[in-house]
Amino acid sequence: MIFQKNGVTITPLILRSMEDALLKETDGSAILWCGRAATALFWAYRASLNVTTETPQPEVILPSISCAAVANAALLARLKPRFADVDAHTGLTLLKHIKARYTRHTRAVVFIHLFGQTADLKPLAEWCRARNIILIEDNAQALGAKLPDGKSVGSVADMSIYSFNRTKLLECGGGALMLRSKEFVQALEQELRTCPITSEPDDETSSLLELSSRNLHHALVALARLRLQPAPKISDLFLRIRAPFEKLYLRSMKNPDVLAKAWQELPTLLEKRYRKADIYESRLAGGPWKLLNGWKESRVCWRYSLLVHFPDQLVSFSEAVRRDGFHVSNLYWPAGQFFFPEDVCPNAEAFARRIVNLWVDNSLDSKYVNECAESLLNNCKYSHITEAISDP
Ligand SMILES: *Cc1c(COP(=O)(O)O)cnc(C)c1O
């Protein structure tokens, strides 16, 4: 690859061994290094459009429980995002949900290994192949994770994307796109050649834009949670003011040396996370929630996640745990409500009203984990369980 524009970098020497390892475990042809996963997604979408059959209004099917960057990058690449519902107990999208969003305009499908959970992707890959649809694996939350058959995430789809940015497994900055076949590499080279060069915003501008984008997202999720406004109204507002944020999506890699070093420490880091997840599990078993346990099979715990049985008190419960000094997040929301509310996803909304994510990263130790578990148990005593939710 000879390009170094629009957020794409030729392989820095120091990343050669990481690149070789990723290509080996995914059986891929090439890796493109970028500043973030959103950039990798943008190029994955462009390559998908290049290799699939022309349609007047190309669409990509995304999981409804997702990160907004996945849909924003699609809009930038001129793909209309459509949203597939998810399994109410894992938040992972299934083939049946994807099938429900299929149209003759579908050109690509994104599967997200949400919170480090994985799934057998072979039936989905077969279904996509039969329709000349490109399958993209989003490994942002699942770096190093194993699929049910023991192979690595990224080993099934046509392309995969990685994030090494803040809040992900390696937090050193950067992203990557893995392309499985030489055909995709050629398609991408063509796209890179024809794409106009865009300049990146300076650090000050991007910090402010990121802050604005994050705050806007939080504000919209809170508003949507209240059900005081119909989803199309919120979506209209969001779509009308999102343009300035497009500056954020095409970014180039800044510190490959930090990533190369962090990559070497990944196995140790994942093991430490795993041990913290183990503590959470032993402390939280039997509480008024369902514990997500996909991390046991995939061996990667991005966040330790629970689905509470008291959705109506989710916000005050999270606030109480935060007041005790612990990180908890409940910011997942069906992305379709902001981008395309016609794609109603009831399971995704039920999931978003119950999900609590706990941190297991390097910044905290097992004492923190134990104390956080204690806080969760104390604070849920006062949560009035309004709905008996049965889990399979
Ligand atoms: C964070 C995230 C992204 C975007 O990653 P960036 O590197 O910040 O662009 C994409 N997909 C998922 C599932 C994510 O969690």
The ligand as a Tripos MOL2 file, in Angstrom:
@<TRIPOS>MOLECULE
LIG
   15    15     1     0     0
SMALL
NO_CHARGES

@<TRIPOS>ATOM
      1 C1        -15.5310    2.3000   19.8770 C.3       1 LIG1
      2 C2        -16.1130    1.4910   18.8320 C.ar      1 LIG1
      3 C3        -15.9280    1.7950   17.4850 C.ar      1 LIG1
      4 C4        -15.1740    3.0240   17.0390 C.3       1 LIG1
      5 O1        -13.8370    2.9710   17.4410 O.3       1 LIG1
      6 P1        -12.8890    4.2440   17.2120 P.3       1 LIG1
      7 O2        -11.4980    3.6840   17.2290 O.co2     1 LIG1
      8 O3        -13.1480    5.1600   18.3500 O.co2     1 LIG1
      9 O4        -13.2480    4.8530   15.9180 O.co2     1 LIG1
     10 C5        -16.4950    0.9820   16.5470 C.ar      1 LIG1
     11 N1        -17.2250   -0.1040   16.8970 N.ar      1 LIG1
     12 C6        -17.4270   -0.4300   18.1870 C.ar      1 LIG1
     13 C7        -18.2340   -1.6430   18.5140 C.3       1 LIG1
     14 C8        -16.8910    0.3540   19.2030 C.ar      1 LIG1
     15 O5        -17.1180    0.0270   20.4750 O.3       1 LIG1
@<TRIPOS>BOND
     1     1     2 1
     2     2     3 ar
     3     2    14 ar
     4     3     4 1
     5     3    10 ar
     6     4     5 1
     7     5     6 1
     8     6     7 2
     9     6     8 1
    10     6     9 1
    11    10    11 ar
    12    11    12 ar
    13    12    13 1
    14    12    14 ar
    15    14    15 1
@<TRIPOS>SUBSTRUCTURE
     1 LIG1         1 GROUP 0 **** ****
